[in-house]
Amino acid sequence: MTYHVDALHVGESTRVRSLTRRAGGKAVNVACVLHAVGADGHVLAPVGGPAGAEFAELLRATGVPADLVPDPAPTRTTIAVVDSGGQASVLLEPAVTRDWPALLARAEALIPAAEVVVVSGSMPEGAPPDALATVIALARAAGRPIIVDTSGPALLQALDAGATLVKPNAAELAQVAPEQPDPVLAARTLATRYAGTVVVASLGADGAVLAGPDGACHARPGAALTGNPTGAGDALVAGLARGLAAGHAVPELLAESVALSAAAVLHPFAGRLDPAEYARQRAAVTVRALQGQP
């Protein structure tokens, strides 16, 4: 649910100007952005309870295909409060699964038919400690690239398990590479340490840095943008997935991804964008190679 307010008054009553309910979550946002630019995205998610039924109905309305696995745990609701300046405050209920084996079995069946696999968000309570590593192993065994957008111990697990690409933001980088406070240098350090994985650091208004075995580059949008940043990172992941599927070279891959992220900021709802705005942003993105060692 997204609440639009003039200003959020912590500890006081805040009047809501408008409310939108939609099927959300990071993976859903990725698939919806792919759908918006004419690419195929397929959602795999557990659903349970009344919120799960509503989620399924709202997701069908987007036109994005999905495999929704019944789960005894109720589907969570996330609340985003967006003020008139575009500042977003997000309340996250815990993610829970009570039937991880069913979800994993469906993933195993679907992965061989995928061009790129994306795992986005926190690992749910109820999943085994090695859940993410298991999904990465399934993708690698099927010869499919896998992008992981997560944080904390799960991010380290993705690096250890050899994910094709990980996409932390600056705060998430600080969690796993506290010895390197600069996010650009942290991304390059992790890419060197985990040589099989490309690290893409999302830097908010400053674009993104990609670090991998062939070096590093930095892509920036053409201008500072004001809007709703919720879901901008998911749009970046969508661009990375689309670029990997198309076999794009690194500069083009990163430039297109940053342009999608910028276009998403300018849309009021996460997981949505205007394709014409994406084209305008793509024309303005600049990419430069980063020299030297991390």
matplotlib code that plots the C-alpha trace (Angstrom):
import matplotlib.pyplot as plt

x = [0.0, 1.3, 0.0, 0.6, 0.8, 1.8, 4.2, 4.7, 4.4, 6.1, 4.2, 1.3, -1.7, -1.1, -3.8, -3.6, -4.3, -4.5, -4.0, -3.0, -3.1, -1.2, 0.7, 4.2, 7.5, 10.9, 10.6, 7.2, 8.5, 11.3, 8.8, 6.5, 9.3, 10.3, 6.7, 6.6, 9.5, 8.2, 10.4, 9.1, 9.1, 7.6, 7.0, 7.4, 6.1, 4.4, 0.9, -1.3, -4.3, -6.7, -3.7, -2.4, -5.7, -5.7, -2.1, -3.0, -5.9, -3.9, -1.0, -3.3, -4.5, -0.9, -0.7, 2.5, 2.5, 3.1, 3.4, 1.9, 2.6, 0.1, 1.7, 0.2, 1.9, -0.1, 1.3, 2.7, 1.7, 4.2, 3.3, 5.1, 4.4, 5.4, 5.4, 5.1, 8.9, 9.2, 10.6, 9.5, 9.1, 8.5, 7.1, 8.1, 6.3, 8.4, 8.6, 7.6, 7.2, 5.8, 6.4, 9.8, 10.1, 7.1, 8.5, 11.9, 10.4, 8.6, 11.7, 13.6, 11.0, 10.9, 14.6, 15.7, 13.2, 14.4, 16.9, 17.9, 17.0, 16.4, 16.1, 15.1, 14.5, 15.1, 15.1, 11.9, 11.7, 11.1, 13.5, 16.6, 19.9, 21.3, 18.1, 19.7, 22.8, 20.5, 18.6, 21.9, 23.2, 20.0, 20.6, 24.2, 23.4, 20.9, 23.5, 21.4, 22.8, 21.4, 21.1, 20.6, 19.4, 19.5, 21.4, 23.4, 24.3, 22.2, 24.3, 27.5, 25.9, 25.2, 28.8, 30.1, 27.7, 28.9, 25.9, 26.4, 25.7, 24.7, 23.2, 23.7, 23.1, 25.6, 24.1, 24.1, 27.7, 28.7, 27.2, 29.4, 32.5, 32.8, 36.5, 35.8, 33.4, 33.5, 30.7, 32.5, 35.7, 33.7, 32.1, 35.4, 36.9, 34.1, 34.4, 38.1, 37.5, 34.7, 36.1, 33.2, 30.6, 29.9, 29.0, 26.6, 26.4, 23.3, 24.2, 20.8, 20.9, 24.5, 23.6, 25.4, 28.9, 29.5, 32.7, 33.7, 36.6, 37.0, 37.2, 34.7, 32.5, 30.2, 26.9, 25.0, 21.6, 21.7, 20.2, 19.1, 15.6, 12.8, 10.1, 9.4, 12.7, 10.8, 11.5, 14.3, 16.7, 14.2, 14.1, 17.9, 17.8, 15.2, 17.6, 20.5, 18.4, 17.2, 20.8, 22.2, 19.5, 20.4, 24.1, 24.8, 28.3, 29.0, 28.7, 25.3, 24.1, 24.8, 23.5, 20.2, 19.8, 20.4, 18.0, 15.3, 16.0, 15.7, 12.5, 11.1, 11.8, 9.7, 6.6, 4.5, 4.4, 7.2, 7.4, 6.0, 7.5, 6.7, 8.6, 8.8, 10.5, 12.9, 13.9, 14.5, 16.6, 18.6, 19.7, 21.0, 22.9, 26.7, 29.1, 32.8, 35.4, 37.0, 40.8, 43.2, 42.8, 40.3]
y = [0.0, 3.5, 6.5, 9.9, 12.7, 16.4, 15.7, 12.8, 14.0, 11.4, 11.1, 13.0, 12.4, 12.7, 13.2, 10.9, 12.5, 9.3, 5.5, 2.9, -0.8, -3.0, -6.2, -5.3, -6.7, -6.3, -9.3, -8.2, -4.7, -6.2, -8.2, -5.2, -3.0, -5.7, -5.9, -2.1, -2.2, -5.2, -7.9, -11.1, -11.4, -14.3, -14.1, -17.0, -16.2, -17.9, -16.6, -17.2, -15.8, -13.0, -10.7, -13.5, -13.7, -9.9, -10.1, -12.7, -10.7, -7.5, -9.2, -10.7, -7.2, -6.2, -8.8, -10.2, -14.0, -15.8, -19.0, -18.5, -21.3, -21.7, -21.2, -21.5, -18.2, -15.1, -12.8, -9.7, -6.1, -3.3, 0.3, 3.2, 6.7, 9.2, 13.0, 15.8, 16.1, 12.4, 11.3, 7.7, 6.0, 2.3, -0.1, -3.7, -6.7, -9.8, -12.2, -15.7, -19.1, -22.3, -24.5, -23.7, -27.1, -26.4, -23.1, -24.6, -27.4, -24.9, -22.9, -26.0, -26.7, -23.1, -22.2, -24.3, -22.3, -18.9, -16.7, -15.0, -15.8, -12.9, -13.3, -10.1, -9.2, -10.7, -14.5, -15.4, -16.7, -20.5, -21.0, -23.1, -21.2, -22.3, -21.5, -18.8, -20.9, -23.7, -21.5, -20.2, -23.8, -24.7, -21.7, -22.6, -26.2, -25.2, -22.8, -19.7, -16.4, -15.4, -11.9, -11.4, -8.3, -8.8, -7.7, -8.8, -12.4, -13.4, -11.1, -12.7, -16.1, -15.0, -14.0, -17.2, -19.3, -17.6, -15.5, -14.1, -10.6, -8.9, -5.5, -3.9, -0.3, 1.8, 0.8, -2.9, -2.7, -1.2, -4.2, -6.7, -4.6, -2.3, -1.9, 0.1, 3.1, 4.4, 2.4, 2.6, 1.1, -1.4, -2.7, -3.0, -4.7, -7.3, -7.9, -8.7, -10.8, -12.8, -13.1, -15.0, -12.4, -9.0, -6.3, -3.5, -0.8, 1.4, 4.9, 6.6, 10.0, 9.3, 6.3, 3.0, 1.4, -1.9, -3.8, -7.1, -9.1, -6.7, -3.6, -1.1, 1.7, 4.3, 5.4, 8.6, 10.0, 13.2, 15.3, 15.1, 13.8, 14.4, 11.7, 8.4, 6.4, 3.3, 0.7, 2.5, -0.3, -2.9, -1.1, -1.2, -4.9, -5.3, -3.5, -5.7, -8.8, -7.6, -6.7, -10.0, -11.8, -9.8, -10.2, -6.5, -5.2, -3.7, 0.0, -0.5, -2.8, -0.3, 2.7, 1.1, -0.1, 3.4, 4.9, 2.5, 3.3, 7.1, 6.6, 4.6, 7.5, 9.8, 7.5, 7.7, 3.9, 1.4, -1.1, 1.3, 3.6, 5.5, 3.9, 7.3, 8.7, 5.8, 6.7, 10.3, 9.2, 6.7, 9.5, 11.5, 8.8, 9.1, 6.2, 6.4, 3.8, 3.7, 3.4, 1.8, -0.9, -1.0]
z = [0.0, -0.9, 1.1, -0.4, 2.1, 2.1, 5.0, 7.4, 11.0, 13.2, 16.6, 15.2, 13.0, 9.2, 6.7, 3.6, 0.2, -1.7, -1.2, -3.8, -3.3, -5.7, -6.0, -4.8, -3.5, -5.1, -7.4, -8.6, -9.2, -11.4, -13.4, -13.8, -15.1, -17.6, -18.7, -19.2, -21.6, -23.6, -22.0, -20.5, -16.7, -14.7, -11.0, -8.6, -5.1, -2.1, -1.2, 1.8, 3.6, 2.5, 1.7, -0.6, -2.4, -3.0, -4.1, -6.7, -8.0, -8.2, -9.9, -12.6, -13.3, -14.3, -17.0, -15.6, -15.7, -12.3, -10.5, -7.1, -4.6, -1.7, 1.7, 5.2, 6.1, 5.3, 2.6, 4.1, 3.5, 3.0, 3.6, 1.8, 2.9, 0.2, 1.0, -1.5, -1.9, -2.9, 0.4, 1.1, 4.5, 4.3, 6.9, 6.2, 7.7, 8.1, 5.2, 6.3, 4.6, 6.1, 3.0, 1.6, -0.1, -2.3, -3.4, -4.1, -6.1, -8.3, -8.7, -9.8, -12.4, -13.8, -13.8, -16.9, -19.0, -17.8, -19.6, -16.4, -12.8, -10.3, -6.5, -4.9, -1.2, 2.1, 2.6, 4.4, 7.9, 7.7, 4.9, 5.7, 6.3, 2.9, 1.0, -1.2, -2.0, -3.0, -5.5, -6.9, -7.3, -9.2, -11.6, -12.1, -12.8, -15.4, -17.0, -16.2, -15.0, -11.6, -10.2, -6.4, -4.7, -1.0, 2.1, 5.2, 5.6, 2.6, 0.4, 1.7, 1.0, -2.6, -3.1, -1.6, -3.7, -6.9, -8.0, -11.5, -10.3, -7.0, -6.6, -3.2, -2.4, -0.4, 3.0, 2.1, 0.9, 4.3, 6.0, 4.1, 3.5, 6.6, 6.1, 3.0, 3.6, 0.1, -1.8, -5.2, -3.7, -1.7, -4.9, -6.6, -3.5, -3.4, -7.2, -6.7, -3.6, -5.3, -8.8, -10.2, -9.3, -10.8, -8.2, -9.2, -6.5, -6.7, -5.6, -5.6, -7.4, -8.4, -10.6, -10.3, -10.4, -12.0, -11.0, -12.5, -13.9, -16.9, -14.8, -13.5, -14.8, -13.4, -15.1, -14.0, -15.0, -17.0, -14.1, -10.5, -10.3, -7.8, -7.4, -5.7, -5.1, -3.9, -6.5, -8.3, -7.3, -8.6, -12.0, -12.0, -11.5, -14.3, -16.6, -15.6, -16.2, -19.6, -20.6, -19.5, -21.5, -24.6, -24.1, -24.0, -23.3, -19.9, -20.7, -22.5, -19.8, -17.1, -19.0, -19.8, -16.3, -14.8, -17.3, -16.2, -12.6, -13.4, -15.2, -12.3, -9.9, -12.0, -11.7, -8.5, -8.0, -7.6, -10.4, -12.9, -15.5, -18.7, -21.6, -23.3, -20.1, -20.2, -23.7, -22.6, -19.7, -21.8, -24.1, -21.1, -19.2, -19.2, -18.6, -17.8, -17.1, -13.7, -13.7, -11.3, -8.7, -5.8]

ax = plt.figure().add_subplot(projection="3d")
ax.plot(x, y, z, "-o")
ax.set_aspect("equal")
plt.show()
